[in-house]
Amino acid sequence: MTNVDSACFFSTRKIGVMDNSTKKEPRNRLSKLLLPETSKFTLYYYRSKDEILKEQKKTEDLNYFIIHPYSLFRRYWLWIMILMSSTNIVFVPMVASFFGKQIYIGWTVYNVFVDISFIVDLCLTFRMGYHHGSMEAILDLRKIRNHYLKTWFIPDLLAATPVDYCVLILSTTLGGVDPDESRHLLKITNVFSLLRLLRVFRLVRYVNNCLERLSVSMKSFLEVIYNIFGIYLICHWNACFQFMLATWLDYPPNSWVTLAGLVDKPISVQYTRAMFRSLCHMMTLNYGSGIPKGISEQWMMITSITVGSVLYALVLAKITSLQATFNTSQRAYEDRAVMQHVCGDLLRNAFGNADLLFLSKLLLVVEFESYQMGDVIIRPGITADYMYFIDKGTIMVEDAGVQHKLIDGDFFGEIALVKFSKHYIKVWNLSPSRLVCLSCQAYHTVLQDFPELQGKQLSRRSLAPQRGGRT
């Protein structure tokens, strides 16, 4: 073999290696989308990056396809399904009521695409982990399947199944349909299409799941938009159902649609009058365009006013709740001032006769956390990055099988300020508690301004004796 041939030989081998690596890269990127992401929410939930890496390794080691509930793929997928669900539950009743005289190809294509997306989502749910309360993410396929079958599988299945298209295809396949029967069949398919409104339950679940990952301010803002959309949606459904009732009865002479002369009006005029009538029933609790004549319209108005009364009460309650939420920042500032006053005693109890200026600077960097009874604060094996001071509550510390009870004024986790290590104790709440937290990073940042204290404060013996166990 000549030098030229050998050069060509080695160059093709190198290209081949590069091709194999490039084939693996998309797979690795896809698999990373299914693992828990590193974000503010996951850092808050798992409390450290090391715990997130452990969760990623745990998910990666599973020998089956699974989507972690805190993965990037699930976050993006939820927002896509929220967008599809929102448009679907708005346009489905509108098309069935105001556009129900014929079949529109564009709407049919879009509806089929959304139906397929919901069927895919239904299948992915059996492979999508979930979390329950303060428990860790559930990734066992059997538990995921049983949980979904016992909760939302039936409503989701009814919402995802295109029953109207199945009825339409079955009727046209069995034989020819004359014009009168086709009009009646179209009414039936419009009614069955309303099963898609069950997707509102999935929309609520997905929106709540996305809101819990946001900051307090962004969450409050989106909750306002979310509630306004909910009020509009209920009034929108009521308007569509009232017009659909008149359409189903073929516009009787005493119907409000006939009396208002809306039978042959443009759809924009029909929807506007129907929405006005719905808002009069539900928001102002009056008859709107007059007293209903037929028995069916009377029952429809009774239902509208009843639902409107409940909706009115819920709106007032929600406005009060949102007003309290908007004042959270001011209350948090006031609470922080009070807590810093209380924290002085806690820090002096822990650091003994430390420099007052040093303690005052520590007060500026402490954090505050609240826990419920039964919450686990420290698990064995996690990185020690916080020291905790008990302002109020009862804490249990388990060290090598020996349990110690800590009360107001005690502290634990001081090893985080002494050296980089991991916890070998377990700490959990025996009652609702309020803790003051001092991070290792913040402590050493303050300590840099006090070089004369570094040797003393980094010595574990300099800390005041605690009434709890080792940490």
C-alpha positions in Angstrom: 0.0 0.0 0.0 1.3 3.4 -1.0 1.6 6.4 1.3 -1.4 8.0 -0.5 -3.4 4.9 0.0 -2.6 4.6 3.6 -3.5 8.3 4.1 -6.8 7.7 2.5 -7.4 4.6 4.5 -6.8 6.4 7.8 -8.9 9.4 6.8 -11.9 7.2 6.0 -11.5 5.5 9.4 -11.5 8.8 11.2 -14.5 10.0 9.3 -16.3 6.8 10.2 -15.5 7.3 13.9 -16.9 10.9 13.6 -20.1 9.6 12.0 -20.7 7.2 14.8 -20.2 9.9 17.4 -22.5 12.2 15.6 -25.2 9.5 15.5 -24.9 9.1 19.3 -25.2 12.8 20.0 -28.9 13.2 19.1 -29.7 10.2 21.3 -27.8 11.6 24.2 -29.6 15.0 23.8 -33.0 13.3 23.6 -32.2 11.2 26.7 -31.2 14.4 28.6 -34.6 15.9 27.9 -36.2 13.1 29.8 -34.0 13.6 32.9 -34.7 16.1 35.8 -33.5 19.5 34.8 -31.4 21.8 36.9 -33.6 24.9 37.7 -34.6 27.0 40.6 -37.6 24.8 41.3 -35.7 21.5 41.3 -32.9 23.1 43.4 -35.6 24.1 45.9 -37.2 20.7 45.8 -34.0 18.6 46.0 -32.1 21.2 48.1 -28.8 20.7 46.3 -27.2 20.1 42.9 -25.8 16.8 44.2 -29.3 15.5 44.8 -30.3 16.5 41.3 -27.4 14.6 39.9 -28.3 11.6 41.9 -31.9 11.8 40.6 -30.6 12.1 37.1 -28.3 9.0 37.6 -31.2 7.1 39.1 -33.5 7.9 36.2 -30.7 7.1 33.6 -30.0 3.7 35.2 -33.6 2.5 34.7 -33.8 -0.1 31.9 -37.1 1.2 30.5 -38.4 4.4 28.9 -39.6 6.8 31.5 -40.2 10.6 31.6 -39.2 12.3 34.8 -41.9 14.7 36.2 -39.3 17.5 36.5 -37.7 17.0 33.0 -37.4 19.6 30.3 -39.4 17.5 27.9 -42.4 17.3 30.2 -42.3 21.1 30.9 -42.4 21.9 27.2 -45.0 19.2 26.5 -47.2 20.6 29.2 -47.2 24.0 27.7 -48.0 22.6 24.2 -50.9 20.6 25.7 -52.1 23.7 27.6 -52.2 25.7 24.4 -54.1 22.9 22.5 -56.5 22.3 25.3 -57.3 26.1 25.7 -58.1 26.5 22.0 -60.0 23.3 21.8 -62.4 23.9 24.7 -63.2 27.4 23.3 -63.8 26.5 19.7 -65.5 23.0 20.1 -68.8 24.3 21.5 -68.7 27.4 19.3 -68.4 25.2 16.1 -71.1 22.8 17.3 -73.5 25.7 18.0 -72.9 28.4 15.4 -71.1 26.4 12.6 -73.0 23.2 13.0 -75.0 23.4 9.7 -72.1 21.9 7.7 -68.7 20.3 8.0 -65.6 22.6 7.5 -62.5 20.9 6.1 -60.0 23.2 7.9 -61.6 22.7 11.3 -61.8 18.9 10.7 -58.1 18.7 9.9 -57.2 20.8 13.0 -59.5 18.7 15.2 -58.0 15.5 14.0 -54.5 16.8 14.7 -55.5 17.8 18.2 -57.2 14.5 18.8 -54.1 12.6 17.8 -52.0 14.8 20.1 -54.3 14.0 23.0 -54.1 10.3 22.3 -50.3 10.5 22.3 -50.5 12.4 25.6 -52.8 9.7 27.0 -50.2 7.0 26.1 -47.2 9.1 27.4 -49.0 9.5 30.8 -48.4 5.7 31.4 -44.6 6.5 31.0 -44.6 9.8 32.9 -43.5 9.8 36.5 -45.4 11.8 39.1 -44.9 13.2 42.6 -47.3 13.0 45.5 -47.1 15.7 48.1 -43.6 15.9 49.7 -42.7 12.4 48.5 -39.9 11.8 45.9 -40.8 11.3 42.2 -42.5 8.0 41.5 -40.8 6.3 38.5 -42.1 2.7 38.9 -44.2 1.8 35.8 -46.6 -0.3 37.8 -47.3 2.4 40.3 -47.7 5.0 37.5 -50.1 2.8 35.7 -52.3 2.0 38.8 -52.3 5.6 39.9 -53.5 6.9 36.5 -56.1 4.1 36.0 -57.6 4.9 39.4 -57.7 8.7 38.9 -58.0 10.5 35.5 -57.8 7.7 32.9 -61.6 7.4 32.2 -62.2 11.2 31.8 -59.1 11.5 29.7 -60.1 8.5 27.5 -63.5 10.0 26.9 -62.0 13.4 26.1 -59.4 12.0 23.7 -61.7 9.6 21.8 -63.2 11.2 18.6 -66.7 9.7 19.2 -68.3 12.2 16.8 -66.1 11.1 13.9 -66.6 7.4 14.7 -70.4 7.9 14.6 -70.2 9.8 11.3 -67.9 7.3 9.6 -70.0 4.4 10.9 -73.3 5.9 9.7 -71.9 6.7 6.2 -70.3 3.3 5.9 -73.5 1.4 6.6 -75.5 3.0 3.9 -76.6 6.1 2.1 -78.2 9.0 4.1 -80.9 11.2 2.7 -80.8 15.0 3.3 -83.1 14.9 6.4 -81.2 12.1 8.0 -77.9 13.8 7.3 -79.0 16.9 9.0 -80.1 14.9 12.0 -76.8 13.0 11.9 -74.9 16.3 11.9 -76.8 17.4 15.1 -75.9 14.1 16.8 -72.2 14.4 15.9 -72.2 18.0 17.2 -73.5 16.8 20.5 -70.9 14.0 20.7 -68.1 16.5 19.9 -68.9 18.2 23.2 -67.2 15.2 25.0 -63.9 17.1 24.1 -64.9 19.6 26.8 -63.8 17.0 29.4 -60.3 18.1 28.4 -60.8 21.1 30.7 -59.9 18.7 33.6 -56.6 17.9 32.0 -56.0 21.7 31.3 -56.6 22.5 35.0 -54.1 19.8 36.1 -51.5 20.9 33.7 -51.8 24.6 34.5 -51.5 23.9 38.2 -48.4 21.8 37.6 -46.8 24.6 35.6 -47.8 27.3 38.1 -46.1 25.5 41.0 -42.7 25.9 39.3 -42.9 29.7 38.9 -41.9 32.5 41.2 -44.5 34.1 43.5 -44.9 37.3 41.5 -45.2 35.5 38.1 -47.5 32.9 39.6 -49.8 35.6 41.0 -49.9 37.4 37.6 -50.7 34.2 35.7 -53.3 33.2 38.2 -55.2 36.5 37.4 -55.1 35.6 33.7 -56.1 32.1 34.4 -59.1 33.1 36.5 -60.3 35.7 34.0 -60.1 33.0 31.3 -62.1 30.6 33.5 -64.9 33.2 34.0 -65.0 33.9 30.2 -65.0 30.2 29.5 -68.0 29.5 31.6 -70.0 32.4 30.1 -68.8 31.3 26.6 -70.1 27.8 27.1 -73.4 29.1 28.4 -73.8 31.3 25.3 -73.0 28.4 23.0 -75.4 26.0 24.8 -78.3 28.4 24.7 -77.9 28.9 21.0 -77.3 25.2 20.4 -80.6 24.5 22.2 -82.5 26.7 19.7 -80.6 25.1 16.8 -81.4 21.6 18.0 -85.1 22.4 18.2 -85.0 23.9 14.6 -85.7 27.5 15.8 -89.2 27.3 17.2 -91.4 30.5 16.8 -91.2 31.3 20.6 -87.4 30.8 20.8 -85.4 33.8 21.8 -83.3 33.3 18.6 -86.4 33.6 16.4 -87.9 36.5 18.3 -84.6 38.4 18.1 -84.4 37.7 14.3 -81.1 36.0 14.5 -81.8 32.9 12.4 -80.2 34.2 9.2 -77.9 36.8 10.8 -74.1 36.6 10.5 -72.3 34.3 13.0 -70.6 37.3 14.7 -74.0 38.9 15.4 -75.4 35.6 16.7 -72.5 35.0 19.0 -72.6 38.6 20.3 -76.3 38.4 21.2 -75.8 35.0 22.8 -72.8 36.2 24.9 -74.8 39.2 26.0 -77.7 37.0 27.1 -75.3 34.7 28.9 -73.6 37.5 30.8 -77.0 39.0 31.8 -78.0 35.6 33.3 -74.7 34.8 35.0 -73.2 38.2 36.1 -76.3 40.4 36.7 -78.8 37.6 37.4 -81.6 39.0 35.1 -83.5 37.7 32.1 -81.4 39.6 29.5 -83.5 39.7 26.3 -86.8 38.8 27.9 -88.6 36.1 29.8 -88.1 32.7 28.1 -91.2 31.2 26.5 -90.5 27.5 26.0 -90.1 25.0 28.9 -86.6 24.0 27.6 -85.4 27.6 27.6 -86.8 28.2 31.0 -84.8 25.3 32.4 -81.7 26.6 30.6 -82.2 30.0 32.2 -82.7 28.4 35.7 -79.4 26.6 35.2 -77.6 29.8 33.9 -78.7 31.9 36.9 -77.8 29.1 39.4 -74.4 28.7 38.0 -74.0 32.5 37.7 -74.8 32.9 41.4 -72.1 30.4 42.4 -69.7 32.0 39.9 -70.3 35.4 41.4 -69.5 34.2 44.9 -66.3 32.5 43.7 -65.2 35.6 41.9 -65.6 37.7 45.1 -63.6 35.1 47.1 -60.9 34.9 44.5 -60.5 38.7 44.3 -60.1 38.8 48.1 -57.5 36.1 47.9 -55.6 37.8 45.1 -55.6 41.1 47.0 -54.0 39.3 50.0 -51.5 37.8 47.6 -50.4 41.1 46.1 -49.6 42.4 49.6 -47.2 39.4 50.2 -44.1 41.4 49.5 -44.9 44.1 52.1 -45.9 41.5 54.7 -42.7 39.5 53.9 -40.6 42.7 54.5 -42.3 43.3 57.8 -42.0 39.7 58.9 -38.3 39.8 57.9 -37.7 42.8 60.2 -39.4 41.0 63.1 -37.6 37.8 62.3 -34.2 39.5 62.2 -34.9 40.9 65.7 -35.7 37.4 66.9 -32.7 35.9 65.0 -30.3 37.9 67.1 -30.9 35.7 70.2 -30.7 32.5 68.1 -27.3 33.6 66.6 -25.9 34.7 70.0 -27.0 31.3 71.4 -25.0 29.5 68.8 -21.9 31.7 68.4 -21.6 32.7 72.0 -19.7 36.0 72.6 -18.9 36.7 69.0 -18.3 40.2 67.7 -21.6 42.1 67.5 -20.7 43.6 64.1 -20.1 40.0 62.8 -23.5 38.9 64.2 -25.3 41.9 62.6 -23.8 41.0 59.2 -24.9 37.4 59.6 -28.5 38.7 60.2 -28.5 40.2 56.8 -27.8 36.9 55.0 -30.0 34.5 57.0 -33.0 32.8 55.3 -36.3 31.7 56.7 -38.1 28.4 56.1 -41.3 26.8 57.4 -41.9 23.1 57.6 -45.0 21.0 58.3 -45.2 18.1 60.7 -43.5 15.1 59.2 -41.4 17.0 56.7 -37.8 15.7 56.4 -35.3 18.5 56.7 -32.0 16.6 56.3 -31.5 13.1 54.8 -28.3 11.1 55.3 -25.9 11.5 52.4 -26.9 14.9 51.2 -24.3 17.7 51.1 -24.1 19.8 54.3 -24.6 23.3 53.0 -26.9 24.9 55.7 -26.9 25.4 59.4 -30.4 25.6 61.0 -31.6 27.5 64.0 -35.0 26.6 65.6 -37.2 29.7 66.1 -40.3 27.7 66.8 -41.2 24.0 66.7 -40.0 20.6 67.8 -37.3 18.7 65.7 -36.2 15.1 65.9 -32.5 14.2 65.1 -31.6 10.6 64.6 -27.8 9.8 64.7 -26.6 6.2 64.5 -30.0 4.9 65.8 -30.0 7.4 68.7 -32.8 10.0 68.7 -32.5 13.5 70.1 -35.3 16.0 70.4 -34.6 19.7 69.8 -36.8 22.6 70.8 -36.9 26.4 70.4 -33.5 28.0 70.5 -31.5 24.9 69.6 -29.6 24.5 66.3 -28.3 21.7 64.1 -26.3 21.3 60.9 -23.3 23.3 62.1 -20.9 21.0 60.4 -21.8 22.9 57.2 -19.8 25.9 58.5 -16.8 23.9 59.6 -15.9 21.8 56.6 -17.2 20.4 53.3 -18.9 17.1 54.0 -22.1 15.2 53.9 -24.7 14.6 56.6 -24.9 11.3 58.3 -28.0 12.1 60.4 -31.7 12.3 59.6 -33.7 15.3 60.8 -37.5 15.7 60.6 -40.3 17.7 62.1 -42.5 16.6 65.0 -44.6 19.7 64.8 -45.0 22.7 62.4 -41.8 24.6 62.7 -40.1 27.9 61.7 -36.4 27.7 61.1 -33.7 30.3 60.4 -31.1 29.0 57.9 -27.5 30.2 57.4 -25.8 28.9 54.2 -22.2 27.9 54.2 -21.5 30.2 51.3 -23.0 33.3 53.0 -21.2 32.5 56.2 -17.8 32.4 54.7 -18.5 35.5 52.6 -19.2 37.4 55.8 -16.3 35.8 57.5 -13.9 37.2 54.9 -14.4 40.7 56.4 -13.3 39.4 59.8 -9.9 37.7 59.3 -9.3 37.9 63.1 -12.3 35.6 63.7 -11.7 33.0 61.0 -9.6 30.7 63.1 -12.1 30.9 66.0 -15.3 30.7 64.1 -14.2 27.8 61.9 -13.3 25.8 65.0 -16.3 23.7 66.0 -15.4 24.1 69.6 -16.1 27.8 69.4 -19.8 27.1 68.8 -21.9 27.2 71.9 -22.8 23.7 73.2 -26.1 22.5 71.7 -28.7 20.4 73.3 -29.1 18.2 70.2 -27.0 15.4 68.7 -24.1 15.5 66.2 -24.6 16.7 62.7 
